[in-house]
Amino acid sequence: MINKIKSGMVMGVDGLIVDIEVDISKGMPYFSVVGLAGTEVKESKERVRSAILNSGYDFPLSRLVINLSPADIKKDGAYLDLGICVGILRSRIKQSDDYLAESGFLGELSLDGRVKNMRGILSIVIRMKKEGIKRVFIPISNYPECRGIGGMEIIGIDSVKECIKLLEMAPKDREVYMSSKYANLYGDNKINGPILGQSENNEGVLSKSEYSIQGAGNQGIIDEKYSESDMSRPGIVEDDFFNIRGNILAKRAAMIAVAGGHNLLMIGPPGTGKTMIARSIRTILPRPNTQEELEITQIYSAAGLLREGQGLIRVRPFRQPHHTATKISIIGGGSKASLGEITLAHRGVLFLDEVAEFPKQILEALRQPIEDSVVNISRINHSVTYPAAFQLIVSMNPCPCGYYKSHKECSCRQYEIEKYLGKISGPILDRMDVFCEVGKVDFEEFDDRSKSMTSKEILQIIEVARRIQADRFNDRDFYVNSQMTSEDIERYCSLDQDSAMVAGSLYKKYGLSNRSYTRLLKLARTIADLEARESISSRDIVEAFSYRKAYYKYFFHY
């Protein structure tokens, strides 16, 4: 008798369906797992045996062969424990084979029969939904992260015994039982209710037009993540832009960069506020839409960075690795092709403080992910593609002492300055959209806060621009101007006669590369969006190019 069960495992940040075949036949007691099983899967024999016995069931004293398909892919992790267990106990389940073929079983088993929390469950559940599986049994602690997936029944269980019990129940009885259970645990009486802002008819994915509806609700992201720090003006939060004195142009540059998802480089002497501006960017990142929330949560689930019982991540990631981090920790790799910081920053920000202190090999490795929004990690046995659609923000001093071309005298020799600035190669500089010099603030400007905007006020402006972009790219798989292709630039960045004349003169005078020119147009498109204008004006072109002045001041000759 061969019993067939659906289970799965994680590969990279994606899920893979694994078909479990359990053959129970006559013969001497024997338990074997075949199908390129890794160490964790081979050890599941003892976990499953003890879980079955300690749950009050009899373990068959027969010849047991477990086959895992596809057989040419190595199976790692304990995801298959529950599926193997259900396959062995198939004779106790009165459901039909067709019913079980539409069911998935995921979870590591404890020796006492409990089903334990696992990383990456969300990725596997999403894959199962795409493959037409109607219901999936998962650890109860993984339920919050998966509950937003519509179109399938998500059943959180505590133990093997409860799993068998639920399989025996009629659908209506199971719905009542699970509703009561979820209400006690999470205060929620829905088995698979859509998450905040999700439509009932979109199969768990928020459309880009619905993103516009959510815009007003995005304001709450600051209140959820940051506490108010200045009660003299309501709405001031920790790391608020209102607390940054002076540097109006730098704050304007940061707002434009966030609005269009553009890469930003800040350069200036120590203590002028570069790092403070970068950290304050967290407070003006718009809330991700539902599709982005699923992507972010899927990555953090696969990386094992979700707390037990944590639901969907509703804020954009802000990653700040130290300059002593290794290439593998930032890009990804290693023997298991693990993901790196650029993937953890997907749909958010990767901030490299003191970027010139990072090894040049790491910076050069960023070139391909910045362009393609993915990173390919290849190893002998397999290859993994990780998402890496991040916004790069970097800060640096202009020289080793920090005071080259500033208000203080520089103590560096010329070759030291050239060597220091040369750590940032031309191809990396060519991939930056905004170059911003952050200088010393005059006392009058430091003391005058009349022109300062709060993070909430800046966020409201950014949200308007993001809604315009969401409507513009409604039929595309990206959301911001920085990801436009050549065809999109041709369509959405058309210039009138005056704008074309200004852009042409800048292109010829400064010898812009094709990439630099297209990034200039994308930046101008964002500036126009911030003012809700349909067309790009010559003023937008000039302002966009003004954010390259720092490049010509510090890098042009190096």
N, C-alpha and C positions, 0 to 999 in steps of 0.2 A: 504494500500500500504506500503510495507516494502522496504526501501532502504538500501543497504549494501555498506559500505565504509571501506577501510583498513587504519589503523593508527598504532600507536605504542607508547611505553614508555620505559624508562630505568630501568633495574634491575641490580644493581651493576655497572659494566662497559659494560654490554651486552644489546642488544635491545630485546624487546618482541613485537611481532605483536599483535595488539588488533583489533578485528573485531567489527565495530560499526554497529548496526542495528537500523534504524530509522523507527518507525511505526507512520504514520500520518493517523488518522482515524476520523470519525465524532464524535461529542460530545462537551461537554462544554470545553472551553479552559483550557488546562492542560499540564504541562511540567514536566516529571519525568525522572530521570536517574537511571537505575538499573544495577546490575553487580558488586557489591562490590566497589562502587565508593568512593574515598577518599574526603576530604574536598575541595581540589582544583578542583576536577572534578565536584562535586556537584555545586560549585560556577560558573562553566562554563556556566550554564543556563543563567545567567544574562549577561555574556560577549558575548555569542553567540547571544542572542536576540538583544542587543544594536548594535553589529557589523553588523548584517543583516539589521536592520532598518537604521542605519547611512550610510550604503553602497548603499542605495536607493532601497532596495528590501522590499517586504512585508513579514512580519512574519506570518505564518499560524495561524489563530485563530481556532485551532482544538485540538484534543486530541493527544499529542505528548509523545511517550515513546521511550527512548533511551536505548538500551541494549548493554552492553560492555562484550565481550567474549574474553578470558575465564573468567567465572563468579567466579571462586574460587580464583582468584588472585586479591589482592587489587590494585586499579588503583590510582596512585598519580601523581601530576603534571598537567600542562596545555597543555601537548602534544596533547590531543585529540580535542582541541577547533576547529581547522580548519576542521578536519574530521567530527565532529558533524554538523558544519555549512554547509559543502558541502552536507551532507546527507539530511539536511532540505531543501536545495535549489535544490535538485535533479531534480525537475520538470522543472527547467530552463536550465538544461544541456541536450543537444541533443545526447550526446554520449551513446553508448550501455552499458548494464550492464557488459558485458565482458570487455569492455575497462576500466571501473571504477574498476573492480576486479583486473586489472593489474596495478592500480595506487595507490600510497600511499599519505597521506596528514598529514603533521606534522606542528605544530606551535601554539603558544599562540596568542589569539586575543586581540587587544585593543578595547575599546568601540567604537572607530571611524572606526573600520574595518581593521586597520593595522595589519600585521602579525609580531610578535615580536621575537627577538633573543631568543634561548633556549639552555640550556646545554644538552649535550648527544645526539644531533641529529645524529652525525656520527655513533654512535653505532646502532641506530635504522635503519639508511639507509643501513648499512652493513648487518643487519639481513634481511631487506626487499629484498636485492639483492639475498641472499641465498635462500629466499622463492620464488624466481621467479618473483617478481614485476618488471615491466619494466620501470616505471617512478615514480618519487616522487616529490611532491610539498613541498618546505621547505622555511623558512624565507630567504630572500636574504642575510642577514648578516651571515647566516650559510653556504652559498654556498662555500666560499673559503676552508673550512675544508673538504667538501664533494666532491669537484670537481675532486679529483684524483681517485674516484671509477669508474672504467670502467665497461662497460657492461650494464649500465642502464642510463636513462635520468634523470639528476638532474636539476630541474626547480626552480630557486629562485624567490620568489614573494614578493611584497611589501604589498599587501592588498587582501581582499576577492574579491573585484571587479576585480582585475587583474587575480586572480585565475580562476574565472568564464570565463573571457575573453579568457584566454589561453586554457581552456578546450574546448571552442567552435572553436578554430582555427584548421586548417588542420596542420598536422605535419610539412610540409615544411614551411608554414607561421610562425608557432611557432618557428622553428629553426632560421629563419631570424630575427624575433623579439627578441629572447633571445640573439642571437649573437651580435646584435647591443647594447642591454642593457649591456651585460657583457663587451663589448669593452669600453663603456662609463664609467663603474664603475671600472673595473680592468685592462683595456688595453688588454683584451683577447677576441678574436672573436670566441673561441671554446666553445661549450656548455659543452662538457664533455671530453676535451683533457686529455691525460694521464699526470701525473705529471713528474717532471724531472727524467730522467733515466728509465722511465717505458716503457715496451714493449706494443705494441698495441694488442698483442694476448694472454696476460696472465691474463686477467680479473682483472686488478687492483693490482696484486701482483707481485713484482719483485722476480724472481727466484734467488737462491743462486749463480748460475753461473753468472748471470748479476751483482751481487754484486761485483764480481771481476772486471768487466768492469768499475764500478763506482769508483774504488779505487783511480784513479788519481784525480777525482773530489772532493774527500773528503778533499783535502788540503784546499779548500776554507772555510771550517767550521771555522777555526781560524780567517781568515780575516773578516768573517761576524760577529763574536761574540766579538772579542777583537781588540782593537786599538793598533798600534805600540807604544811602550814606550821607546825604546832605538834606536835612529836613527844612532848611531855609528856602529850598525850592523843590516843591513836590515833583516826584518822578526822577530824581537824581539817583543813580544806582552806582554800585561799585564799578570801578574802571569806566566811568561815564565820560563821554567826550566833553561834557561841560567842565570837567575838572582839569582838562588840558589847557594850559594858559598859552595864549598866542597861537602861532603857527596855523593861521587861518587857511593858507594855501595847502599845507600838508593835510589838514582835516578835510578840505575839499577834495584833494586827490584820493584820500582813503574812501570817501563817500562814492566817488565815481568808480573806483576800482571794485568796491563791493556791489554796486548797482549792476555792473555788467560782468562781474566775475573775472576782472582783468588782473594780471600779475602786477605786483607793486614792488619796487625797490626804493628804500629810503636810505639816504646817505647823509652823514653829518658828524660833527664832533661829539664827544661823549657828553651825556647829561642834557641833551637838547629835547628829549622826549620821543625818540624813535620807537623804543620798546613799549613805552606807554601807549602810543598811538596804535601800535600793532595789537596789543592786548585789548585795547578798547574796541577794536573791530569786532570782538566777540559779541558786544552789546548791540551791534547794528546788523548782524547777520539775520536775514529774514527767515522765518520758520519754513522748513522744507515742506513740500506738498506730500501727499500720502505715498506716492510712488517713491519719492526720495527717502521718506521715513523707512519704508520697507527695505530699500537698498542699504541704508546706513545700518539699520538693525541687523540685517542679514550678515553684513561684514563683521560687526562686533560680536554677533552670536557665533560665527565661524571661528573668530579669534579667541573665543572664551572670555570676552571682556564684559559680558552682561552679568549683572548680579542675579542671583537666584530669585525667580519670581518677578523680574523686571519686564515691563512691557515694551512697546515700541519706543525708540529714541526719537524725541520730537524736537531736538535742537541739532544744529549743524556742528560737526566736529571741528575743534580747533586744536591742532597738534603742534607741539613745540619741542622737537628733539634737541638735545644738547649737541654741541659741535664735536664731542668725543664719540658720538654714536657711530656704529659700524655701518658699512655699506649695506650689509644684509638686513640690519634692523630698519634701515630707511627705505631701501628699494624692495626688499624681500628676497627670499632664497633660502639657502641652507640645504641640508640633506633631504628635508621634507618639503622643500619649496614653500616655506611659510610666507605669509603676507607681511608687508612692511608698513612704515609710517605713511607712505604716499597713498596706500590703499585705505588705511584708517582715517585719512583726511578726505576721502571721497565725498563729494558734495559739500565740502567744507573748506577749511583753510589749513595750509601747511606753512608755518612760520619758522623761518631759519634766522635766528638772531645771531649777529656777528657772522654773517655768511662767509666772509673771507677766511675765517678760522676753520671752516669745514675742509676736509681733504678734497683736493680737486677731482679725484676719481669719483667721489660721491656726487659732486655738482654736475659733472659731465654725464653721469648716469641718469640724471633727471631730464635730459634733453628729449628722449623719445617719449616718456610718459606725459610730459607737458604738451607735446604735439598731438599724441594719439589718445590721451585720456585712459589708456590701459597700459599695463606692464606685463610682458611675457616672461615667465620664469621657466626655463627649460632644464631638465635633468635627464640622466640616462634612461630612467624608467618611464618618465612621464613629463608632460608639459602643462603648465597652468597659466591661465590668463586672468589677471586680477584687474578690477576697475580702479581707475586712478584719475577721476575727473576732479582735481583739486585746484584751488586758487593758491598760487604761490606768492607769499609775502616775505621779503627779506629785508634785513637792515644791516648796515655796516658803517665802520669808520672809514674816512678817506685815506688813512695811512696807519702805520703801526702805532705812532704816538697819538693819533686821532685828530690832529689840529691842522692838517694840510688845507690851505685856502679857507681858513676860518678866522675868528676874532683873536686867536692866540697864535704865537709864533710856532711853527712846526720845527721839531728837532730832528726830523728824519733826513737821511741823505736821499738824493734824487733816485738812485737805483733801488733803494728800499721802498720808496713810494711806487715806483714802476712795478717792482716785483709783487707788492701787496695788491695793487689794483689789477695786476695781471692774473691773479688767482681766479677772477671772474672772467671766463673766456668770452670771446665774441659771440659764439652761438648761444650761450646762456643769456647774454645781454640782449641779443636779438629777439629772445622770447619774452622779454619783459615789456609790458605795455605802458606802465607809468613809472617814471623816474622822478623822485621827489627829494629835494634837498631840505633837510630839517636843520635850521640854524638857531643861533642864540636869539632869545627873545628880549627886546628892549623893555625897560622897566615900565614905560607907559603902556605898552601892549600887554605886559604881564599883569598889570593891575586892572586893566579894562576888560570886563567880562560881558560887556553889553552886546557883543556880536557872537558870543558863545551859544551854541545850540546843544540841547541835551541829546543823548543817544536816542530817546524816544522820538524826538522831532526829526532827527536824521533818518531813523528807521522808517518813518511815515513817508518821507520823500523817496527812499529807496524802494519801498513797497509799490509805490505808484509806477516807478520805472520797471520793476519786475513784473507787474501785471501787464504792462504794455508788451514786454518781451514774451510773456506766457501766451498772450493772444496771438502775437506775431508768429511764434513757433509752435502753434497748436498742433500741427500735423507732423512735427519733427520729434526726434528722440533726445533733444537737448532743450535747455531753458533760457540760456543767457547769450548776450551778444558775442562774448569772447569765443564761443564755440561755433560761430558761423563759418560755413564753407565758402569757397570761391563763388559758387552759384548764389548763395544767400547774400554775399556782399554785393554782387551784381544787381540783385533784386531790391535789397533794402538800404543800400548805401549809395544810391545814385546821387550825383552832384549836379547842381545847377551851374550855369556858366561861370559865375563869380567864384563859387566854391572850387570848381574844377581848375580854375586859373591859379588860385591860391595853393591848392594841393599840388599842382604841376610844378609850380615854382619851388616849393619846398622839396619836392622829390628830386629835382635836378640840382638845386643848390647844395643840398646836404648828401646827395648820393645814397638815398635810402634803398635798402634791399627790398625785394618783393615782399618778404615777410614783415618787415618794419612798416611798409606802406599799408598793407592790409590791416595790420594791428592799429595803425593810425586811424583808418576808416572805421574800424570797429569801436574804437574809443570815442570818436566823434559821434557815432550813432548812439552811444550810451549817454553822452552829454545832451544830445537832442531829446532823448527819452526822459531825462530828468526834468526837462521843461515841457514834456508832453507835446513836442513838436513833430510833425509828420516828416518834414524834410531836414536834411543837414545843411546848415548855413556855413558861410565862410568863417564866421565867428567860432563855430564849433571846431572847425579844422584848426584854426589858430590856437584855441585853448588846448586841443588834443596835442598839438605839436609842442606847446609850452611845457608839457610834462616830459619832454625829452631834453630840456635845457641842462639838467643835472648830468645827463649822459655826455653831452658835448663838453661840459666843464671838467669832468673828472676822467672820463674813459676814452674820449675820442682819439687821443694821441697814443693810447697804449694798446 
